[in-house]
Amino acid sequence: MTAAAGSPGSWSENVLEYFLRNNQITARDGAEITWYHAANHKARMKEALQSAVHMIEADVILPEDGSEHGQPIMAHPPEVSSDNTLQEWLAAVVKSNKGIKLDFKSLAAVEPSMMLLGNMKRYLKRPVWINADILPGPNGSGRVVDAKPFLDTVTSFFPDVTFSLGWTTGWHPQKVNEGYSWPMVKEMDDICSDLSQPVTFPVRAALVRQSCSQLLWLLEKSSRYSLTIWTGKEDNYAVEDLLCVRDLFDKSQVFYDILEPQSHEFKQAIGIKVNL
């Protein structure tokens, strides 16, 4: 089963279809897609734009102190300030051919951000992913973004966007970390089954191997679904965990937004050329 794809150039176009069409990857394999994470401040944004990555991820917040006249800025909590506004970020990224993923930690930033994206839509003929953690997950203590108003707000502006919908998670080196439970994946499917857009589920690499049965069940619920495996900076997990996922899941339904050195080791292990 392969992930559903929107029309060429639409925000719901499958990432693999888009980059294959532009001759930037060679196979319908999520492991070929490369990422730049937290491209928030201008220096990191410029580094991302000058790099060979396919997808740029950045975080959007609304300053609580009234700075920037209520304009969304690029920062990841607990940071509350930035040298980059979303408007400036979009103006720079639109000149590239890279896909984008915008991560929202609160509902307040969503509507003003969608308005800014609306001004750029005609120039952004590429995959656009809108991300939020909408459910509590394994060891999760962070605040979730209320799913219904988040989905309703984004969809009211852009019915053809790709959603990235996750769980809040934690990972503790000194204890056994539970994975994604059956109630967690079933609640996520309950929310997403009524959507028409593609949905990717960001899942934490250190928690995936113990959750394979649940995540396989989830992906089998719809051809619109995929996984994006991500890593926390301090997480301890083995490349073998990723290889296990690779063996069990359809290669077109799993993306790997992972940090070094595991990213390099993983790609070497599966025979994908690594650009240094």
C-alpha positions in Angstrom: 0.0 0.0 0.0 1.4 3.4 -0.9 0.6 6.8 0.5 -2.0 8.8 -1.3 -0.7 11.7 -3.5 -2.3 15.0 -4.3 -2.0 16.7 -7.7 1.5 17.8 -8.8 2.6 20.9 -7.0 -0.2 20.8 -4.5 0.5 20.8 -0.7 -1.0 17.3 -0.5 1.3 15.9 -3.1 3.2 13.0 -1.7 6.7 14.0 -0.8 8.3 11.1 -2.7 6.3 11.9 -5.9 7.3 15.6 -5.7 11.1 14.9 -5.4 11.0 12.0 -7.9 9.3 14.4 -10.4 12.1 16.9 -9.8 14.8 14.3 -10.1 16.0 14.8 -6.6 15.6 11.2 -5.4 15.8 8.0 -7.3 13.2 5.7 -5.6 9.9 5.7 -3.8 11.7 5.3 -0.5 11.2 7.6 2.5 14.8 7.0 3.6 16.0 9.0 0.6 14.4 12.2 1.9 16.8 14.4 3.9 15.8 16.9 6.6 17.1 20.0 8.3 15.6 20.4 11.8 14.8 23.6 13.7 15.8 26.0 10.9 14.4 28.9 13.0 17.0 31.6 13.4 18.2 33.3 10.2 21.7 31.7 10.3 20.2 28.2 10.5 17.6 29.0 7.9 20.3 30.1 5.5 22.4 27.1 6.2 19.4 24.9 5.5 18.6 26.7 2.2 22.2 26.3 1.0 22.3 22.6 1.9 21.2 19.6 -0.1 18.3 18.7 2.1 14.9 18.1 0.7 12.7 19.2 3.6 13.1 22.1 6.1 11.5 21.9 9.5 10.9 25.0 11.6 8.9 26.0 14.7 6.3 28.8 14.8 5.2 30.6 18.0 3.3 33.8 18.7 5.2 36.1 21.1 3.3 36.5 24.3 4.9 39.8 25.1 3.3 41.7 22.2 6.6 42.0 20.3 6.7 41.9 16.5 3.1 43.4 16.6 1.5 40.0 17.1 3.4 38.4 14.1 4.4 34.7 14.3 8.1 34.2 14.9 10.4 31.2 14.4 11.4 29.7 17.8 11.0 26.5 19.7 9.9 26.8 23.4 11.3 27.6 25.9 12.7 30.2 23.5 10.3 33.1 23.2 12.2 35.4 20.9 13.8 35.1 17.5 15.7 37.2 14.8 13.3 35.7 12.3 9.6 36.2 11.7 7.5 33.7 9.8 6.9 36.3 7.1 10.7 36.7 6.6 11.2 32.9 6.8 8.6 32.2 4.0 10.1 35.0 1.8 13.5 33.3 2.0 12.3 29.7 1.6 10.0 30.4 -1.3 13.1 31.1 -3.4 14.2 27.5 -3.0 12.8 24.2 -4.2 12.6 22.7 -0.7 9.5 21.2 1.0 8.6 22.7 4.3 7.2 21.5 7.6 6.0 24.1 10.2 5.6 22.9 13.8 3.0 24.6 16.0 3.2 24.3 19.8 0.1 26.4 20.5 -3.2 27.2 18.8 -2.7 31.0 19.0 0.0 31.0 16.3 -2.0 28.9 13.8 -4.5 31.4 12.3 -2.1 34.3 11.8 0.4 31.8 10.3 -2.2 30.4 7.8 -2.9 34.0 6.7 0.7 34.5 5.9 0.9 31.2 4.1 -2.1 32.2 2.1 -0.2 35.2 0.8 2.5 32.9 -0.4 0.5 29.9 -1.7 0.8 30.7 -5.4 4.6 30.6 -5.0 4.8 27.4 -2.9 4.1 24.6 -5.4 5.6 22.0 -3.2 4.8 19.8 -0.2 3.8 21.7 2.8 3.4 19.9 6.1 1.6 21.5 9.1 2.6 19.8 12.4 1.3 19.7 16.0 1.2 17.2 18.8 -2.5 16.7 19.3 -2.5 13.7 21.8 -0.6 12.7 24.9 1.8 9.9 24.2 4.4 7.7 25.9 5.9 9.6 28.9 4.4 12.8 27.4 4.2 15.8 29.7 4.0 18.6 27.2 0.9 20.5 26.4 -1.1 19.2 23.5 -2.6 21.4 20.8 -6.4 21.0 20.8 -7.0 18.8 17.8 -10.4 20.0 16.5 -9.8 23.8 16.4 -6.3 23.1 15.0 -7.5 20.9 12.2 -10.6 23.1 11.5 -8.5 26.3 11.3 -5.8 24.8 9.0 -8.4 23.1 6.8 -10.5 26.2 6.5 -7.5 27.9 4.8 -5.9 25.0 3.1 -8.0 21.8 2.5 -5.1 20.3 0.5 -2.3 20.6 3.1 -0.5 17.6 4.5 -0.9 17.2 8.2 1.8 15.9 10.5 0.0 14.9 13.7 1.8 13.5 16.7 1.8 12.7 20.4 3.7 14.4 23.2 6.4 12.1 24.3 9.3 11.7 26.8 12.2 9.4 27.1 14.1 8.4 30.2 17.6 6.8 30.1 17.2 5.1 33.6 13.9 3.3 33.0 12.0 1.0 30.6 10.3 3.3 28.1 6.8 2.2 27.1 6.0 2.6 23.4 2.8 3.9 21.6 -0.1 2.0 23.1 -3.2 0.6 21.4 -5.4 3.3 22.9 -3.0 6.0 21.6 -3.0 4.8 18.0 -6.8 4.1 18.0 -7.5 7.5 19.3 -5.3 9.0 16.6 -7.1 7.0 13.9 -10.4 8.1 15.3 -9.4 11.8 14.8 -7.8 11.2 11.3 -10.2 8.8 9.7 -12.6 11.7 8.8 -9.8 13.8 7.2 -9.3 13.7 3.4 -5.7 15.0 3.5 -2.5 12.9 3.8 -1.4 12.5 7.4 2.1 11.6 8.6 2.6 10.6 12.2 5.8 11.8 13.8 7.1 9.0 16.1 10.1 9.0 18.4 12.9 6.6 17.2 13.6 5.4 20.8 10.0 4.3 21.2 9.2 2.8 17.8 10.6 -0.7 18.0 8.4 -1.6 21.0 5.4 -0.1 19.1 5.7 -1.9 15.7 2.4 -3.8 16.0 0.4 -0.7 16.9 2.0 1.5 14.2 1.6 -1.2 11.5 -2.1 -1.4 12.5 -2.3 2.4 12.2 -0.7 2.6 8.8 -2.9 -0.2 7.5 -6.0 2.0 8.3 -5.5 4.3 5.3 -3.3 4.8 2.3 -3.1 8.5 3.3 -1.0 7.6 6.4 2.8 7.6 6.8 5.3 7.8 9.7 8.1 10.3 10.2 10.6 8.9 12.7 12.4 11.6 14.7 15.0 11.7 17.5 15.5 13.6 20.7 19.0 14.9 21.2 19.7 12.8 24.3 17.8 9.7 23.1 19.7 6.4 23.2 18.6 3.9 20.6 20.3 1.5 18.2 20.4 1.7 14.4 19.1 -1.9 14.5 15.8 -0.4 15.8 15.5 1.6 12.5 16.5 -1.5 10.5 13.8 -3.5 12.2 11.2 -0.8 11.2 12.7 -0.8 7.7 12.0 -4.5 7.3 8.5 -4.4 8.6 7.0 -1.3 7.0 6.4 -0.2 3.4 9.5 1.9 2.4 7.3 4.5 0.8 5.4 5.0 4.1 8.3 5.8 6.5 10.4 9.0 6.6 13.5 9.4 8.8 14.2 12.8 10.3 17.0 11.6 12.5 20.2 13.0 14.0 23.8 12.1 13.4 25.6 9.7 13.8 22.6 7.3 13.5 21.4 8.9 10.3 24.8 8.2 8.5 25.0 4.7 10.0 21.4 3.9 9.0 21.9 5.1 5.4 25.1 3.2 5.1 23.4 0.0 6.4 20.6 0.2 3.8 22.8 1.2 0.9 21.7 4.8 0.4 24.5 7.2 -0.7 25.3 9.7 2.0 26.1 13.3 1.0 28.8 14.7 3.2 
